Amino acid sequence: MQLRMYDLSKAQCETCWNEYGTGCIELIQKNPYSIMRIKGIGFESCDRIADIIDFVLKGTKPGVTKEGKPAKGKIDLDPKV
């Protein structure tokens, strides 16, 4: 489950999935603090999720085409991430 990458427990992932359905991943990516209303997910958990998202975003850069121009819809992820 993709939610586990945010360091949530299995029970928290299931609750989040049941509450928000397939939109929960996008919701978390847009605003990780929006899931604080779920039991067991407080500010510290949401702050940790925000840090994970920040770390990943800092490790990405726009992809390039064969011509060396920025590619639309393609990113390159740093292998360290």
N, C-alpha and C positions, 0 to 999 in steps of 0.2 A: 504494500500500500504506500503510495507516494507521501502520505502524511507522516509516515515514520521518519522521513528524512528531516523533519522538523523537531526531532527528539521528543515526540509525544509518546506516551504509553499506548499500549494496544487499546485499553479501555477509552482513553481520551480520543484516539483516532476514531474508534467506533461511534462514540457519542457525537463527535464533530460531523462524521459522515451521515449519521442518522438525522442530525439537526439541519444540515445544510445541503446534503446530497452531493451531486457531482460538482456543484458550484463552490464547495468548501475550499478547494485548493486555490482557485482564483481569488476567493475572498481573503484568504490568509496572505496571499502574495500582495494583494492591494493594501490590506490593512491588518497586520497580524494581531493587533489589539482588539479587533472586532469579535474574537472568540472568547474573550474574558468572561462572558456570561455562562460559559459551560463549566459545570462543577469540576473543580480540580485544576482549572486553567486560570492562573492569576497573572498579575502584571509581570512577575519574574519569568514565567513561561513564555509569555508573549514577547518580552524583551529579548529572550534567548532566540526565539524564532526570527525576530527582526535582525538580530546579529548574524544569524545564518544566512538570511536573504541578502544582507549587506555584503557579507563575505563572498557569496557566489557572484553577485552583480559586479563587484570589484574585480573579479577574475574573468570577466567576459569582455570581449571587444567585438566590434562589427566585423563580420566576415568580408572577404573580398572575392570579386569575380576573377576569372582567368586574365582579364585585362588589368587587374589591380585596382579596380574601382570598388567602392563600398557596395556590398551586396544587400539587397532588401530582404529582410526576413531570415538572414543567416548570421549566426554568431559563432565565434571561436571561443571555446572555454579553455582556460589555463589548465593544463594537466594536474596542477597541484590542488585544484578544487575538487 
